[in-house]
Amino acid sequence: MAAVLLLLTGMASATTTTVDYGNLKLEGTWQATHWSDLWDLTQGDLVLSYTMDMTGVTTAANAWLELGLREEGAGDFNPGPFNTYQGGKGGWMTSHTGSLASDPGRQNINEKHNLSASGGRGEGDYDVLAADPDTVVSPFGTTDNYGIWFDRDGVDEWQATYWGSVDGGTYNTGGIYDIEITYHAIDSGLGSMVATVNGIETGFWTSGWKNAQPEEYPAGLSFKGDMTKMQVFAGVWSPVAWGSAAVTDLTATGTLAPGLPAFALVGVLSVVGRIARRSRRG
């Protein structure tokens, strides 16, 4: 009986857990799913990481792919109110292939990866700096940004020397992206998130592009929702067939919400029952 009590006590404490969700293929005009684990961001930050392989995209400017956290019970694509600053049900990374153009000797903008809290909105909502994830400021996102658009192939010799230009990071990505999102609870109903794509942080020039570090860098986004009950979700929508994208090595590291999942509780009660029966027989 003592072993069961130790198990229950250990699971009741706020401990960091890593869950490996494996791999997922996103395809078709509509696909949406989520995983049942409940995460409590008020007990500690959560890091969601995965690799997004977009080499299977055959038609550009059509599919929007989402992967992130949403409140328990919300939808699995654009959760929460539409076109609303800070949303209301979670935060996620939106990935999109804007162009399949190939020009190894010049910079292209092929893939876009930006944090989102509501469908129908873009990078203009960025309002948090990674150095102070507890503070939300007036949105500062602009179209002069860094770490949002990526080039599948090469750039010219001058572009390769620009501030922040990284071979295999911002260009020569091959359409494959290692994404990491760090979630932080400001309070029980408001959170912030920052991300890296191929190790590249996000930034914004607020007075026009210049060959120097952006004024707002590294930057993130705030979002609303129940920070005590978040679930990992993924989805895609496209008006036409667009090919596919492969998500691999999807993991979440954080603090699971208090309480046992139903399947675990059944297992514990089964053990308790067997111990009780043996005691009666003795």
N, C-alpha and C positions, 0 to 999 in steps of 0.2 A: 504493500500500500504506500510506503514511503516514496518509492520510485515514481508513482503516479503523482503524488503531491509535489515532488520536485519538478516534474514536467510541467504541471499547472503553474507553479510559482515562476518558473523560468519564462514561460510564455506570456505571463501577465506583465512582466517588466518590459521597459522600453529598450529593446536591443536592436542593433542594426542587422538587417537580413538582406541577403541577395537572392533574388528569384530569377532564374533563367527561363525566359519564355520561348527560347528557341528561334525558329525561323518562320517566316510568313511570306507568301507570294500575294501581291496585290495586283489585280487584273479585272477586266470587265468594266462596264459603265457604272456599276454600283457594288460596293463591297464594304462591310462594316462589321467589326467585332470588338470584344473586350475580354479581359481576364478577370476572374472573380476576386482576386486578392484585394483587400482594402488597405490602403496606406494612410497613415496619419502624419501629415507634414508638421503638425504642431509639436511633435515629439522629436523632430530633427529633419534636416534636409534630405531630399531624395534625389538620386542621380539615375537618370534613364539614359541608356546608351544602346546604340545599334549601328549596323552598317546598312546603308541604302544603296543598292545597285540599280541604277537607272538605265543601264545599257540596253534593256529590253524595250525601252520606249520607242515606238515606231512612228508616232504622230505627235508633233509638238503642239504646245499651246492649248491643250485640251484637258488633261487630267490634273486634278488636285489631290494630293496624297496627304493624309494627316496621321500623326502618331504622337501620343502624349498622354496626359492625365485628364480625366473628367470625373465629376462628382458621381457618386453611386446613383444609379437610376436615370442618368442623363443619356442622351442619344450618343451614338458611336460615330457620328460625323457632324461637324459644326455644332457640338453640344452647346446648349444655352441659347440666349436671344441672339438674333441675327443683326449684324451691323450695329453693335453696341460696344462702346469703349469699355474695356475690362471684362466684357462678356458677362458671365454669371455662373458658369458650370465647369470651368477648368481652363487649362492652357496646353498648347501643343505646338509641334513643328509642322508647318505646311511646306511641302516640297512640290516643285512644278518644273517641268521642262519647257522653257520658253522658246528654244530654238535648237534645231539639230544641225545648224550650219557648222561646217568644219573649215578652219583656216589656220593651219599650224603656225603661220607667220604673223598672225595678228590676233589681238584679244577679241573673243566672242563672249556673249552672255548666253550660256546654254541652260544651266540649272539655277533655280532660285530656291533658297531655304530660309524662311523667316518664321519667327515665333508669332503665334496667333492666340487670341482669347475669344474671338467671335468671327463667324463667317462674314465675308463681304468687306473685310477691313485689311489694311496692309501694314507696312512697316512704319507708317506715320504715327502709330500708337506707342512706339518704344518710349519708355518713361522711367527706366531704372538704370542705375549704374552698378556694375558688378561689385565695386568697392563698398557699396552701401545698399545691400539688397533689402533693407528694412524701410528705405525711403523712396516714395513715389513722387516724382516731380512732374511738371507740365510736359506733355509729350514733345519730343524733340526729333523724332524720326524724319528723315528727308530721303529724296531719291538719290542724293549724293551719299552713298553708303559703302561700307566695306564689310566683307564677310557674309553677304547675302546672295550675290550673284557669283557663279563659278563657271570657268572655262574648261571644256573637256580636253582641249589640246593646247598647243603652244602659243606664245606671244612673241612680239618682235624684241629685238635686242635692247631697246630702250624701255619698253614696258616691263621687261624682266628685272630692271633695276629700280622700279618705283618702290616707294615705301609700302611695306606689307605684301609685296608680290612674292609668292612662295611656290616654287615648282612642286607639284603634287599636292599643294594646299589650295591656292586660289586658281591655279591653272594646271594643265596636264593632269586633270583629275581622272580622266578616262570614264567619267560618268559614275564613279563610285565614291561614296561619301561616308566617313565615320562621324557619326553625330552623337553628341553628349549634351544633355539638358540637365541643369541643376535647378531643382525646385526648392523654394524657401517660403515658409509661412510667416507672414507679417503679423497676422492675427488669425482667428479661427475662420474668418470669411474672406480674407484677402491674402494673396500670395504674389511672389515674383519668381521669374525664371530667367536664366541666362544660358546661352548655348555656345558650343564650338562646333564647327564643321571642318573636318580634316585638321583639327587643332587650331583653326582660325576663329578668333573672337569677332564680335560684331561691333561696328562703329559707324558714326554719322558725322559728316562735315556739315556744320550748320551755316556756314557762309560761303559755300561753294567748294568743289573739290580742290585739293592742293596735294602736292607730293610730300605729304607729312602725315603724322598720326591724326586721326579725326578728333575734333573737339570733344565729342561724346563717345568715350571708349574706355573699356569694353562696356557694352550696353545690353539691357534686357527689357523685359516686358512684365507688367503687372496683370493679374487676373483674379477674378472673383470665383467663389465656390466654397463648399464645405471642405476645409482643409483636413478635417479628421476622417474623411471617407472618400478617398480618391482611388480610382481604378485606371489601369493602363488600357488604352483603346487604340484602334487603328482603323482607317477607312480610306476609301477613294471614291471620287465621283468624276465622271466624264460624260459629255454629251454624245461621244462617239467612241468606237474602238480605238485604243491608243497603244496597245502592247501590254507590257507588264513591268513591275519593279519587284525586286527581291529584297526583303528585310531579313538580315541574319544577325545572330548573336544579340538578340534583344534581351537586355537584363535591366532590372530595377534594384537599386540598393537604397534602403531606407528603413523606416520603422513601420511594421504592420500594425493596423488598428488593434486595440485590445480585444480579447475574446478569441475563441477557437473557431475555425471554419467548421461547418457542419460535419464534413467527413472526418475531421480530426476528433471532434467531440464524440462521435459514434465510436471511434476506435478507443478513446480513453474510457468511455463508459463500459465498453466491452471488456477491457482489461480489469476495471474495477469489479465488474460482475463475476469474472472468473476467479479473482482473488477472494471475493466474498463467499462464493460457493465452496472453494477449497477450505476456507476457514470453518464453514459449517460442517464440512465432512470431517475435519480434524476434531 
